[in-house]
Amino acid sequence: MSGEVEFGQGVDTGLATLAAEEMDADLKQIHVMQSDASFVYANPGTHSISTNSSASIRNRFDQYRKIGATARALFVQAAADQWKVPASEITVSKGVVSHAASKRTANFAQLAPAAAALPLPADVALKAPEQWKLIGQPDTPRIEIALKCTGKADYGVDVRVPNMLHAAVQHSPVLGGKVVSFDETAKSKKGVKDIISLGFGVAVVADNEWTARSDARDLKVTWDNRSEERRVGKECRSRWSPYH
């Protein structure tokens, strides 16, 4: 379950690789699902639901590896308990848990119920870089490419719910600008349900995306940009003076 958005930068494969590496899973076994907006999935570095500035891998590198290592430890312990053998004698490779001496094997699915019932380990060891088999490999396949190439991938624009409306925003041309007024007659256009001032912009709500976007683009808006532009500019120069 990923709190990051895949929009071509490869984050689905990157995060899946981190988990699969420490789980000793086959990357083909990992299916990435988009999380909802719950802060349970917030980026641990930015403390927000956002995807930007390479924060996905930078801030989740250890997090996803620990998740994978924890899952592996639980699978190993579940197998050790069932087979009555020391956990140290159990190996994992490409999602298969094995005990060489007794020639017994089980996959993750078979062990999942027992593993889920175990208490989480207090700490887990992570692999050293020289032990990595998936991380950093240039030939690791992108796991979402097939879905994109076959048209099966779901994007935000593909979401449909009953009585769904679409909204698009015309923003102020400067940071900190405010809406003074807008063309109220545009509300009568076919497909437009409402036009709402947001202060920093104007949202056009319509029954389809094309109408919302095109009408938001063409909407005549009067802006108050002067005083806000100077104030925000001064604040930015003061706050970010080392960069100016």
Phi and psi restraints in degrees (value plus and minus 20) as a CYANA .aco file:
   2 SER   PHI    -130.9   -90.9
   2 SER   PSI     112.4   152.4
   3 GLY   PHI    -108.9   -68.9
   3 GLY   PSI     -18.1    21.9
   4 GLU   PHI    -123.4   -83.4
   4 GLU   PSI     133.8   173.8
   5 VAL   PHI    -121.2   -81.2
   5 VAL   PSI     107.7   147.7
   6 GLU   PHI    -105.4   -65.4
   6 GLU   PSI      91.8   131.8
   7 PHE   PHI    -152.1  -112.1
   7 PHE   PSI      15.9    55.9
   8 GLY   PHI      91.1   131.1
   8 GLY   PSI     -33.2     6.8
   9 GLN   PHI    -104.9   -64.9
   9 GLN   PSI     -26.3    13.7
  10 GLY   PHI      69.1   109.1
  10 GLY   PSI      -2.0    38.0
  11 VAL   PHI     -87.6   -47.6
  11 VAL   PSI     -52.2   -12.2
  12 ASP   PHI     -80.0   -40.0
  12 ASP   PSI     -66.6   -26.6
  13 THR   PHI     -87.8   -47.8
  13 THR   PSI     -59.9   -19.9
  14 GLY   PHI     -81.3   -41.3
  14 GLY   PSI     -68.6   -28.6
  15 LEU   PHI     -90.0   -50.0
  15 LEU   PSI     -59.6   -19.6
  16 ALA   PHI     -82.2   -42.2
  16 ALA   PSI     -57.1   -17.1
  17 THR   PHI     -83.1   -43.1
  17 THR   PSI     -60.2   -20.2
  18 LEU   PHI     -81.3   -41.3
  18 LEU   PSI     -65.9   -25.9
  19 ALA   PHI     -88.1   -48.1
  19 ALA   PSI     -64.8   -24.8
  20 ALA   PHI     -83.7   -43.7
  20 ALA   PSI     -56.6   -16.6
  21 GLU   PHI     -78.4   -38.4
  21 GLU   PSI     -69.9   -29.9
  22 GLU   PHI     -98.4   -58.4
  22 GLU   PSI     -43.3    -3.3
  23 MET   PHI    -100.4   -60.4
  23 MET   PSI     -36.2     3.8
  24 ASP   PHI      39.5    79.5
  24 ASP   PSI      22.3    62.3
  25 ALA   PHI    -117.1   -77.1
  25 ALA   PSI     142.4   182.4
  26 ASP   PHI    -101.7   -61.7
  26 ASP   PSI     110.1   150.1
  27 LEU   PHI     -77.3   -37.3
  27 LEU   PSI     -47.6    -7.6
  28 LYS   PHI     -86.7   -46.7
  28 LYS   PSI     -37.3     2.7
  29 GLN   PHI    -104.3   -64.3
  29 GLN   PSI     -30.0    10.0
  30 ILE   PHI    -111.1   -71.1
  30 ILE   PSI     104.8   144.8
  31 HIS   PHI    -135.1   -95.1
  31 HIS   PSI     102.5   142.5
  32 VAL   PHI    -115.0   -75.0
  32 VAL   PSI     108.8   148.8
  33 MET   PHI    -136.2   -96.2
  33 MET   PSI     124.1   164.1
  34 GLN   PHI     -97.9   -57.9
  34 GLN   PSI     109.6   149.6
  35 SER   PHI     -94.6   -54.6
  35 SER   PSI     149.2   189.2
  36 ASP   PHI    -105.0   -65.0
  36 ASP   PSI    -188.0  -148.0
  37 ALA   PHI    -108.9   -68.9
  37 ALA   PSI      -4.4    35.6
  38 SER   PHI     -85.1   -45.1
  38 SER   PSI     121.0   161.0
  39 PHE   PHI     -92.5   -52.5
  39 PHE   PSI     -22.0    18.0
  40 VAL   PHI     -78.4   -38.4
  40 VAL   PSI     -50.7   -10.7
  41 TYR   PHI    -120.8   -80.8
  41 TYR   PSI      -7.9    32.1
  42 ALA   PHI     -82.2   -42.2
  42 ALA   PSI     127.5   167.5
  43 ASN   PHI     -84.0   -44.0
  43 ASN   PSI     106.2   146.2
  44 PRO   PHI     -87.0   -47.0
  44 PRO   PSI     -36.3     3.7
  45 GLY   PHI    -112.4   -72.4
  45 GLY   PSI     -59.0   -19.0
  46 THR   PHI    -116.5   -76.5
  46 THR   PSI     -34.3     5.7
  47 HIS   PHI      35.7    75.7
  47 HIS   PSI      19.1    59.1
  48 SER   PHI    -167.1  -127.1
  48 SER   PSI     143.3   183.3
  49 ILE   PHI    -111.8   -71.8
  49 ILE   PSI      74.2   114.2
  50 SER   PHI    -178.0  -138.0
  50 SER   PSI     138.3   178.3
  51 THR   PHI    -152.1  -112.1
  51 THR   PSI      84.2   124.2
  52 ASN   PHI    -187.4  -147.4
  52 ASN   PSI     143.8   183.8
  53 SER   PHI      36.1    76.1
  53 SER   PSI      10.7    50.7
  54 SER   PHI      38.2    78.2
  54 SER   PSI       3.1    43.1
  55 ALA   PHI     -94.1   -54.1
  55 ALA   PSI     -38.2     1.8
  56 SER   PHI     -80.8   -40.8
  56 SER   PSI     -77.7   -37.7
  57 ILE   PHI     -96.6   -56.6
  57 ILE   PSI     -60.7   -20.7
  58 ARG   PHI     -78.5   -38.5
  58 ARG   PSI     -62.7   -22.7
  59 ASN   PHI    -114.2   -74.2
  59 ASN   PSI     -37.1     2.9
  60 ARG   PHI    -128.4   -88.4
  60 ARG   PSI     -16.9    23.1
  61 PHE   PHI     -76.1   -36.1
  61 PHE   PSI     -73.3   -33.3
  62 ASP   PHI     -94.8   -54.8
  62 ASP   PSI     -54.7   -14.7
  63 GLN   PHI     -79.0   -39.0
  63 GLN   PSI     -71.9   -31.9
  64 TYR   PHI     -90.4   -50.4
  64 TYR   PSI     -52.6   -12.6
  65 ARG   PHI     -86.2   -46.2
  65 ARG   PSI     -60.9   -20.9
  66 LYS   PHI     -85.8   -45.8
  66 LYS   PSI     -57.9   -17.9
  67 ILE   PHI     -80.8   -40.8
  67 ILE   PSI     -66.5   -26.5
  68 GLY   PHI     -83.6   -43.6
  68 GLY   PSI     -63.0   -23.0
  69 ALA   PHI     -86.5   -46.5
  69 ALA   PSI     -55.8   -15.8
  70 THR   PHI     -85.7   -45.7
  70 THR   PSI     -64.3   -24.3
  71 ALA   PHI     -80.6   -40.6
  71 ALA   PSI     -63.2   -23.2
  72 ARG   PHI     -80.6   -40.6
  72 ARG   PSI     -64.5   -24.5
  73 ALA   PHI     -81.1   -41.1
  73 ALA   PSI     -58.1   -18.1
  74 LEU   PHI     -88.6   -48.6
  74 LEU   PSI     -61.0   -21.0
  75 PHE   PHI     -82.9   -42.9
  75 PHE   PSI     -62.7   -22.7
  76 VAL   PHI     -83.3   -43.3
  76 VAL   PSI     -64.7   -24.7
  77 GLN   PHI     -86.3   -46.3
  77 GLN   PSI     -58.1   -18.1
  78 ALA   PHI     -82.1   -42.1
  78 ALA   PSI     -62.1   -22.1
  79 ALA   PHI     -86.7   -46.7
  79 ALA   PSI     -61.9   -21.9
  80 ALA   PHI     -81.4   -41.4
  80 ALA   PSI     -60.8   -20.8
  81 ASP   PHI     -85.7   -45.7
  81 ASP   PSI     -62.6   -22.6
  82 GLN   PHI     -89.5   -49.5
  82 GLN   PSI     -58.6   -18.6
  83 TRP   PHI    -112.4   -72.4
  83 TRP   PSI     -26.4    13.6
  84 LYS   PHI      38.1    78.1
  84 LYS   PSI      27.8    67.8
  85 VAL   PHI    -150.9  -110.9
  85 VAL   PSI     140.1   180.1
  86 PRO   PHI     -85.2   -45.2
  86 PRO   PSI     118.9   158.9
  87 ALA   PHI     -81.1   -41.1
  87 ALA   PSI     -48.5    -8.5
  88 SER   PHI     -86.5   -46.5
  88 SER   PSI     -37.5     2.5
  89 GLU   PHI    -111.8   -71.8
  89 GLU   PSI     -21.8    18.2
  90 ILE   PHI    -116.8   -76.8
  90 ILE   PSI     118.4   158.4
  91 THR   PHI    -139.6   -99.6
  91 THR   PSI     139.5   179.5
  92 VAL   PHI    -153.0  -113.0
  92 VAL   PSI     113.3   153.3
  93 SER   PHI    -169.2  -129.2
  93 SER   PSI     103.6   143.6
  94 LYS   PHI      29.5    69.5
  94 LYS   PSI      23.3    63.3
  95 GLY   PHI      62.5   102.5
  95 GLY   PSI     -13.3    26.7
  96 VAL   PHI    -133.2   -93.2
  96 VAL   PSI     105.3   145.3
  97 VAL   PHI    -116.8   -76.8
  97 VAL   PSI     108.9   148.9
  98 SER   PHI    -152.7  -112.7
  98 SER   PSI     131.1   171.1
  99 HIS   PHI    -146.4  -106.4
  99 HIS   PSI      85.2   125.2
 100 ALA   PHI     -81.9   -41.9
 100 ALA   PSI     -61.6   -21.6
 101 ALA   PHI     -81.8   -41.8
 101 ALA   PSI     -59.8   -19.8
 102 SER   PHI    -119.7   -79.7
 102 SER   PSI     -21.4    18.6
 103 LYS   PHI      38.0    78.0
 103 LYS   PSI      15.7    55.7
 104 ARG   PHI    -123.4   -83.4
 104 ARG   PSI     123.8   163.8
 105 THR   PHI    -158.9  -118.9
 105 THR   PSI     137.2   177.2
 106 ALA   PHI    -175.4  -135.4
 106 ALA   PSI     129.3   169.3
 107 ASN   PHI    -115.4   -75.4
 107 ASN   PSI     152.8   192.8
 108 PHE   PHI     -78.9   -38.9
 108 PHE   PSI     -61.0   -21.0
 109 ALA   PHI     -81.7   -41.7
 109 ALA   PSI     -59.3   -19.3
 110 GLN   PHI     -87.6   -47.6
 110 GLN   PSI     -51.9   -11.9
 111 LEU   PHI    -113.6   -73.6
 111 LEU   PSI     -31.6     8.4
 112 ALA   PHI     -76.2   -36.2
 112 ALA   PSI     -67.2   -27.2
 113 PRO   PHI     -78.7   -38.7
 113 PRO   PSI     -64.2   -24.2
 114 ALA   PHI     -89.2   -49.2
 114 ALA   PSI     -58.8   -18.8
 115 ALA   PHI     -85.0   -45.0
 115 ALA   PSI     -58.6   -18.6
 116 ALA   PHI     -87.3   -47.3
 116 ALA   PSI     -42.7    -2.7
 117 ALA   PHI    -105.7   -65.7
 117 ALA   PSI     -28.6    11.4
 118 LEU   PHI    -103.7   -63.7
 118 LEU   PSI     132.0   172.0
 119 PRO   PHI     -89.7   -49.7
 119 PRO   PSI     127.6   167.6
 120 LEU   PHI     -87.0   -47.0
 120 LEU   PSI     117.9   157.9
 121 PRO   PHI     -85.9   -45.9
 121 PRO   PSI     126.2   166.2
 122 ALA   PHI     -85.2   -45.2
 122 ALA   PSI     -53.5   -13.5
 123 ASP   PHI    -173.0  -133.0
 123 ASP   PSI     132.0   172.0
 124 VAL   PHI    -153.9  -113.9
 124 VAL   PSI     127.0   167.0
 125 ALA   PHI    -105.9   -65.9
 125 ALA   PSI     118.5   158.5
 126 LEU   PHI    -121.1   -81.1
 126 LEU   PSI     132.3   172.3
 127 LYS   PHI     -86.4   -46.4
 127 LYS   PSI     128.1   168.1
 128 ALA   PHI     -98.9   -58.9
 128 ALA   PSI     133.0   173.0
 129 PRO   PHI     -71.6   -31.6
 129 PRO   PSI     -55.5   -15.5
 130 GLU   PHI     -89.4   -49.4
 130 GLU   PSI     -31.2     8.8
 131 GLN   PHI    -114.1   -74.1
 131 GLN   PSI     -27.2    12.8
 132 TRP   PHI     -86.9   -46.9
 132 TRP   PSI     115.7   155.7
 133 LYS   PHI    -132.3   -92.3
 133 LYS   PSI     -41.1    -1.1
 134 LEU   PHI    -136.2   -96.2
 134 LEU   PSI     -63.8   -23.8
 135 ILE   PHI     -83.1   -43.1
 135 ILE   PSI     110.4   150.4
 136 GLY   PHI      62.6   102.6
 136 GLY   PSI     -17.0    23.0
 137 GLN   PHI    -103.2   -63.2
 137 GLN   PSI     104.3   144.3
 138 PRO   PHI     -88.7   -48.7
 138 PRO   PSI     -39.3     0.7
 139 ASP   PHI    -118.8   -78.8
 139 ASP   PSI      -6.7    33.3
 140 THR   PHI     -84.4   -44.4
 140 THR   PSI     103.1   143.1
 141 PRO   PHI     -92.8   -52.8
 141 PRO   PSI     124.3   164.3
 142 ARG   PHI     -93.2   -53.2
 142 ARG   PSI     102.8   142.8
 143 ILE   PHI     -96.4   -56.4
 143 ILE   PSI     -35.3     4.7
 144 GLU   PHI    -121.0   -81.0
 144 GLU   PSI     -23.0    17.0
 145 ILE   PHI     -83.3   -43.3
 145 ILE   PSI     -62.6   -22.6
 146 ALA   PHI     -80.6   -40.6
 146 ALA   PSI     -60.1   -20.1
 147 LEU   PHI     -84.6   -44.6
 147 LEU   PSI     -59.6   -19.6
 148 LYS   PHI     -88.5   -48.5
 148 LYS   PSI     -61.1   -21.1
 149 CYS   PHI     -92.2   -52.2
 149 CYS   PSI     -44.8    -4.8
 150 THR   PHI    -119.3   -79.3
 150 THR   PSI     -18.7    21.3
 151 GLY   PHI      56.9    96.9
 151 GLY   PSI      -6.3    33.7
 152 LYS   PHI    -111.6   -71.6
 152 LYS   PSI     -32.0     8.0
 153 ALA   PHI     -88.9   -48.9
 153 ALA   PSI     119.1   159.1
 154 ASP   PHI    -118.0   -78.0
 154 ASP   PSI     106.4   146.4
 155 TYR   PHI    -129.8   -89.8
 155 TYR   PSI     149.4   189.4
 156 GLY   PHI     -76.5   -36.5
 156 GLY   PSI     -56.8   -16.8
 157 VAL   PHI     -88.7   -48.7
 157 VAL   PSI     -35.7     4.3
 158 ASP   PHI    -105.8   -65.8
 158 ASP   PSI     -31.8     8.2
 159 VAL   PHI     -88.2   -48.2
 159 VAL   PSI     113.5   153.5
 160 ARG   PHI    -156.5  -116.5
 160 ARG   PSI     110.6   150.6
 161 VAL   PHI    -152.2  -112.2
 161 VAL   PSI     139.0   179.0
 162 PRO   PHI     -77.5   -37.5
 162 PRO   PSI     117.6   157.6
 163 ASN   PHI      38.3    78.3
 163 ASN   PSI      11.9    51.9
 164 MET   PHI     -90.0   -50.0
 164 MET   PSI     118.5   158.5
 165 LEU   PHI    -134.5   -94.5
 165 LEU   PSI     141.9   181.9
 166 HIS   PHI    -141.6  -101.6
 166 HIS   PSI     126.7   166.7
 167 ALA   PHI    -153.2  -113.2
 167 ALA   PSI     125.1   165.1
 168 ALA   PHI    -157.4  -117.4
 168 ALA   PSI     129.1   169.1
 169 VAL   PHI    -140.1  -100.1
 169 VAL   PSI     112.8   152.8
 170 GLN   PHI    -115.2   -75.2
 170 GLN   PSI      95.1   135.1
 171 HIS   PHI    -109.4   -69.4
 171 HIS   PSI     139.3   179.3
 172 SER   PHI     -79.2   -39.2
 172 SER   PSI     121.7   161.7
 173 PRO   PHI     -90.6   -50.6
 173 PRO   PSI     -30.2     9.8
 174 VAL   PHI    -151.8  -111.8
 174 VAL   PSI     133.9   173.9
 175 LEU   PHI     -84.2   -44.2
 175 LEU   PSI     105.9   145.9
 176 GLY   PHI      71.7   111.7
 176 GLY   PSI     -21.2    18.8
 177 GLY   PHI     -87.6   -47.6
 177 GLY   PSI     137.3   177.3
 178 LYS   PHI    -147.9  -107.9
 178 LYS   PSI     130.0   170.0
 179 VAL   PHI     -95.7   -55.7
 179 VAL   PSI     109.0   149.0
 180 VAL   PHI    -114.3   -74.3
 180 VAL   PSI     -69.5   -29.5
 181 SER   PHI    -183.5  -143.5
 181 SER   PSI     147.4   187.4
 182 PHE   PHI    -167.0  -127.0
 182 PHE   PSI     147.5   187.5
 183 ASP   PHI     -91.3   -51.3
 183 ASP   PSI      81.2   121.2
 184 GLU   PHI     -85.8   -45.8
 184 GLU   PSI     -45.9    -5.9
 185 THR   PHI     -86.8   -46.8
 185 THR   PSI     -38.0     2.0
 186 ALA   PHI     -85.2   -45.2
 186 ALA   PSI     -38.5     1.5
 187 LYS   PHI     -84.5   -44.5
 187 LYS   PSI     -41.6    -1.6
 188 SER   PHI    -106.3   -66.3
 188 SER   PSI     -23.1    16.9
 189 LYS   PHI     -85.7   -45.7
 189 LYS   PSI     129.1   169.1
 190 LYS   PHI     -80.0   -40.0
 190 LYS   PSI     109.3   149.3
 191 GLY   PHI      70.6   110.6
 191 GLY   PSI     -37.4     2.6
 192 VAL   PHI    -100.9   -60.9
 192 VAL   PSI     107.9   147.9
 193 LYS   PHI    -117.1   -77.1
 193 LYS   PSI     -54.5   -14.5
 194 ASP   PHI    -188.6  -148.6
 194 ASP   PSI     138.4   178.4
 195 ILE   PHI    -149.4  -109.4
 195 ILE   PSI     105.8   145.8
 196 ILE   PHI    -145.6  -105.6
 196 ILE   PSI     108.9   148.9
 197 SER   PHI     -98.1   -58.1
 197 SER   PSI     108.8   148.8
 198 LEU   PHI    -123.6   -83.6
 198 LEU   PSI     -15.7    24.3
 199 GLY   PHI      68.5   108.5
 199 GLY   PSI     -81.5   -41.5
 200 PHE   PHI    -107.3   -67.3
 200 PHE   PSI     -28.2    11.8
 201 GLY   PHI    -189.7  -149.7
 201 GLY   PSI    -198.8  -158.8
 202 VAL   PHI    -147.1  -107.1
 202 VAL   PSI     108.0   148.0
 203 ALA   PHI    -121.3   -81.3
 203 ALA   PSI     112.1   152.1
 204 VAL   PHI    -123.2   -83.2
 204 VAL   PSI     102.6   142.6
 205 VAL   PHI    -126.5   -86.5
 205 VAL   PSI     105.8   145.8
 206 ALA   PHI    -160.5  -120.5
 206 ALA   PSI     152.7   192.7
 207 ASP   PHI    -106.5   -66.5
 207 ASP   PSI     -20.8    19.2
 208 ASN   PHI    -170.4  -130.4
 208 ASN   PSI     138.1   178.1
 209 GLU   PHI     -86.6   -46.6
 209 GLU   PSI     -60.8   -20.8
 210 TRP   PHI     -81.6   -41.6
 210 TRP   PSI     -64.0   -24.0
 211 THR   PHI     -83.4   -43.4
 211 THR   PSI     -63.9   -23.9
 212 ALA   PHI     -80.8   -40.8
 212 ALA   PSI     -67.3   -27.3
 213 ARG   PHI     -87.8   -47.8
 213 ARG   PSI     -68.1   -28.1
 214 SER   PHI     -87.4   -47.4
 214 SER   PSI     -58.8   -18.8
 215 ASP   PHI     -92.8   -52.8
 215 ASP   PSI     -54.1   -14.1
 216 ALA   PHI     -85.2   -45.2
 216 ALA   PSI     -58.0   -18.0
 217 ARG   PHI     -85.4   -45.4
 217 ARG   PSI     -60.7   -20.7
 218 ASP   PHI    -111.5   -71.5
 218 ASP   PSI     -26.3    13.7
 219 LEU   PHI     -82.3   -42.3
 219 LEU   PSI     113.5   153.5
 220 LYS   PHI    -105.5   -65.5
 220 LYS   PSI      95.8   135.8
 221 VAL   PHI    -144.2  -104.2
 221 VAL   PSI     117.7   157.7
 222 THR   PHI    -120.0   -80.0
 222 THR   PSI     108.2   148.2
 223 TRP   PHI    -134.3   -94.3
 223 TRP   PSI     129.2   169.2
 224 ASP   PHI    -128.7   -88.7
 224 ASP   PSI      79.0   119.0
 225 ASN   PHI    -130.0   -90.0
 225 ASN   PSI     -37.9     2.1
 226 ARG   PHI     -86.1   -46.1
 226 ARG   PSI     -80.9   -40.9
 227 SER   PHI     -85.8   -45.8
 227 SER   PSI     -59.8   -19.8
 228 GLU   PHI     -86.3   -46.3
 228 GLU   PSI     -58.2   -18.2
 229 GLU   PHI     -81.8   -41.8
 229 GLU   PSI     -64.0   -24.0
 230 ARG   PHI     -87.6   -47.6
 230 ARG   PSI     -61.9   -21.9
 231 ARG   PHI     -86.1   -46.1
 231 ARG   PSI     -67.5   -27.5
 232 VAL   PHI     -85.1   -45.1
 232 VAL   PSI     -60.8   -20.8
 233 GLY   PHI     -80.0   -40.0
 233 GLY   PSI     -61.5   -21.5
 234 LYS   PHI     -85.0   -45.0
 234 LYS   PSI     -62.9   -22.9
 235 GLU   PHI     -83.1   -43.1
 235 GLU   PSI     -61.6   -21.6
 236 CYS   PHI     -84.0   -44.0
 236 CYS   PSI     -62.5   -22.5
 237 ARG   PHI     -84.5   -44.5
 237 ARG   PSI     -57.2   -17.2
 238 SER   PHI     -89.9   -49.9
 238 SER   PSI     -63.2   -23.2
 239 ARG   PHI     -94.0   -54.0
 239 ARG   PSI     -57.1   -17.1
 240 TRP   PHI    -132.9   -92.9
 240 TRP   PSI       9.5    49.5
 241 SER   PHI     -72.8   -32.8
 241 SER   PSI     -52.8   -12.8
 242 PRO   PHI     -82.4   -42.4
 242 PRO   PSI     -38.0     2.0
 243 TYR   PHI    -122.4   -82.4
 243 TYR   PSI     -15.7    24.3
